Amino acid sequence: MPTTNTHKLSLFRVGDNVEMTVQYNAVFTVFERHLAGLGMKFRERIDVIGVDGQPATSEILFSFPNRILPVTDGDAVQTIPRNVLLNVSRAALDEDGSFLGDPDLRNDEIACSVRIQALGLPLAVTPTAFTNQKVLTFDVNAPAAIAAQA
């Protein structure tokens, strides 16, 4: 599977909205690039998480729109730098949920998870195929009959 590295989240407040920027690199091996040449697609998935404790067990607040990454066939590792921007309301990032309705009453801890999803993998099991049919007889000359059919 592809890997990602150098993850960075930036938040910039603009009135009642927040401009979120996620930067990272998506890295594809030669094998993955050849699969892309055969029609496989790779989709970027970025989830915005309110972190209370460990990010892996925290609530997903919302997701960035999914995008297909431009992976091309080739004979070297391909690195695709990503710089993804999304504007959201400040209230959408209120992961602590203020009972007074003001998202600025308490600080909110935000992180993003970054994943690459492979689309169009071949089936895990090949289609069923059959050999030619042979007849096994049970007469007295069975060994001769089996040899004659081979």
Backbone hydrogen bonds in HBPLUS format (Angstrom, degrees):
<---DONOR---> <-ACCEPTOR-->    atom                        ^
c    i                          cat <-CA-CA->   ^        H-A-AA   ^      H-
h    n   atom  resd res      DA  || num        DHA   H-A  angle D-A-AA Bond
n    s   type  num  typ     dist DA aas  dist angle  dist       angle   num
A0003-THR N   A0027-VAL O   3.09 MM  24  5.21 158.8  2.13 145.7 150.8     1
A0027-VAL N   A0003-THR O   2.77 MM  24  5.21 172.5  1.78 158.9 158.4     2
A0005-ASN N   A0025-ASN O   3.03 MM  20  5.32 145.7  2.15 138.9 148.1     3
A0025-ASN N   A0005-ASN O   2.97 MM  20  5.32 160.1  2.01 149.9 153.2     4
A0008-LYS N   A0023-GLN O   2.84 MM  15  5.13 138.5  2.01 153.3 157.0     5
A0023-GLN N   A0008-LYS O   2.85 MM  15  5.13 165.2  1.87 152.7 157.9     6
A0010-SER N   A0021-THR O   2.86 MM  11  5.10 153.0  1.93 148.7 156.5     7
A0021-THR N   A0010-SER O   2.93 MM  11  5.10 159.9  1.97 149.5 153.1     8
A0012-PHE N   A0019-GLU O   2.99 MM   7  5.03 144.0  2.12 135.7 146.3     9
A0019-GLU N   A0012-PHE O   2.77 MM   7  5.03 173.9  1.77 151.2 151.0    10
A0014-VAL N   A0017-ASN O   2.87 MM   3  5.18 176.5  1.87 143.1 144.3    11
A0017-ASN N   A0014-VAL O   3.05 MM   3  5.18 160.1  2.10 122.4 126.0    12
A0090-ARG N   A0016-ASP O   2.76 MM  74  5.54 165.0  1.78 148.0 143.4    13
A0018-VAL N   A0088-VAL O   2.71 MM  70  5.43 157.4  1.75 162.7 168.4    14
A0088-VAL N   A0018-VAL O   2.99 MM  70  5.43 164.5  2.01 150.7 154.5    15
A0020-MET N   A0086-LEU O   2.76 MM  66  5.19 173.0  1.76 159.7 159.1    16
A0086-LEU N   A0020-MET O   2.84 MM  66  5.19 151.8  1.92 151.4 158.4    17
A0022-VAL N   A0084-VAL O   2.86 MM  62  5.19 159.5  1.90 150.7 156.4    18
A0084-VAL N   A0022-VAL O   2.85 MM  62  5.19 165.3  1.87 156.8 153.9    19
A0024-TYR N   A0082-ARG O   3.08 MM  58  5.27 153.8  2.15 135.8 141.2    20
A0082-ARG N   A0024-TYR O   2.68 MM  58  5.27 165.9  1.70 178.0 175.4    21
A0026-ALA N   A0080-ILE O   2.96 MM  54  5.09 167.2  1.97 136.4 140.1    22
A0080-ILE N   A0026-ALA O   2.75 MM  54  5.09 167.6  1.77 154.9 159.1    23
A0028-PHE N   A0078-GLN O   2.82 MM  50  5.15 163.9  1.85 152.8 158.5    24
A0078-GLN N   A0028-PHE O   2.95 MM  50  5.15 161.6  1.99 148.9 154.0    25
A0033-ARG N   A0029-THR O   2.94 MM   4  6.21 150.1  2.03 146.4 155.4    26
A0034-HIS N   A0030-VAL O   2.89 MM   4  6.21 149.9  1.98 149.6 157.8    27
A0035-LEU N   A0031-PHE O   2.94 MM   4  6.31 152.6  2.02 148.0 156.0    28
A0036-ALA N   A0032-GLU O   2.94 MM   4  6.25 148.4  2.04 141.4 150.0    29
A0037-GLY N   A0033-ARG O   2.96 MM   4  6.31 144.6  2.09 140.3 150.2    30
A0038-LEU N   A0034-HIS O   3.08 MM   4  6.45 126.4  2.38 136.9 150.9    31
A0038-LEU N   A0035-LEU O   2.99 MM   3  4.99 135.6  2.19  95.5 108.6    32
A0040-MET N   A0035-LEU O   3.03 MM   5  5.53 163.4  2.05 141.4 136.0    33
A0039-GLY N   A0036-ALA O   3.02 MM   3  5.08 161.7  2.05 105.7 110.3    34
A0041-LYS N   A0119-LEU O   3.13 MM  78  5.10 163.4  2.15 144.4 148.5    35
A0119-LEU N   A0041-LYS O   2.80 MM  78  5.10 167.2  1.81 159.2 156.5    36
A0069-LEU N   A0042-PHE O   2.78 MM  27  5.69 170.1  1.79 173.2 176.5    37
A0043-ARG N   A0117-GLN O   2.79 MM  74  5.02 165.8  1.81 151.0 152.2    38
A0117-GLN N   A0043-ARG O   2.77 MM  74  5.02 169.3  1.78 150.8 154.0    39
A0044-GLU N   A0067-ARG O   2.74 MM  23  5.34 168.2  1.75 167.5 166.7    40
A0045-ARG N   A0115-ARG O   2.83 MM  70  5.11 154.2  1.89 161.4 157.2    41
A0115-ARG N   A0045-ARG O   2.88 MM  70  5.11 154.2  1.95 150.6 158.0    42
A0064-PHE N   A0046-ILE O   2.88 MM  18  5.47 163.6  1.91 159.1 164.7    43
A0047-ASP N   A0113-SER O   3.05 MM  66  5.24 149.9  2.15 139.0 148.1    44
A0113-SER N   A0047-ASP O   2.90 MM  66  5.24 151.6  1.98 145.5 153.9    45
A0048-VAL N   A0062-PHE O   2.79 MM  14  5.47 173.4  1.79 168.8 170.5    46
A0061-LEU N   A0048-VAL O   2.73 MM  13  5.58 151.2  1.81 150.6 160.2    47
A0049-ILE N   A0111-ALA O   2.74 MM  62  5.26 174.6  1.74 166.0 164.0    48
A0111-ALA N   A0049-ILE O   2.99 MM  62  5.26 155.0  2.06 149.0 155.4    49
A0050-GLY N   A0059-GLU O   3.07 MM   9  5.73 157.6  2.12 166.5 170.9    50
A0051-VAL N   A0109-GLU O   2.79 MM  58  5.27 159.8  1.83 141.0 146.5    51
A0057-THR N   A0054-GLN O   3.12 MM   3  5.67 150.6  2.21 115.3 123.0    52
A0058-SER N   A0055-PRO O   3.22 MM   3  5.05 167.4  2.24 104.7 108.3    53
A0071-VAL N   A0069-LEU O   2.92 MM   2  5.78 135.9  2.11 107.3  94.3    54
A0092-ALA N   A0089-SER O   3.06 MM   3  5.33 135.8  2.26 102.7 114.2    55
A0093-LEU N   A0090-ARG O   3.06 MM   3  5.51 151.5  2.14 110.8 119.2    56
A0094-ASP N   A0091-ALA O   3.13 MM   3  5.17 164.5  2.15 110.6 111.9    57
A0095-GLU N   A0093-LEU O   2.87 MM   2  5.61 125.7  2.17 111.8  95.4    58
A0101-GLY N   A0098-SER O   3.09 MM   3  5.34 161.1  2.12 108.0 113.9    59
A0105-LEU N   A0102-ASP O   3.23 MM   3  5.84 170.6  2.24 123.6 124.0    60
A0142-ALA N   A0139-ASP O   3.17 MM   3  5.33 137.4  2.36 124.0 119.2    61
A0144-ALA N   A0141-ASN O   3.04 MM   3  5.43 117.5  2.44 110.0 124.9    62
A0145-ALA N   A0141-ASN O   2.93 MM   4  6.17 157.5  1.98 155.9 163.3    63
A0146-ILE N   A0142-ALA O   2.86 MM   4  6.05 161.6  1.90 163.1 166.7    64
A0147-ALA N   A0143-PRO O   3.04 MM   4  6.16 159.9  2.09 143.1 148.8    65
A0148-ALA N   A0144-ALA O   2.89 MM   4  6.06 148.6  1.99 143.8 152.7    66
A0149-GLN N   A0145-ALA O   3.19 MM   4  6.41 136.2  2.40 138.7 148.5    67
A0149-GLN N   A0146-ILE O   3.23 MM   3  5.30 132.9  2.46  96.1 108.1    68
A0150-ALA N   A0147-ALA O   3.31 MM   3  5.40 141.5  2.46  98.9 108.9    69
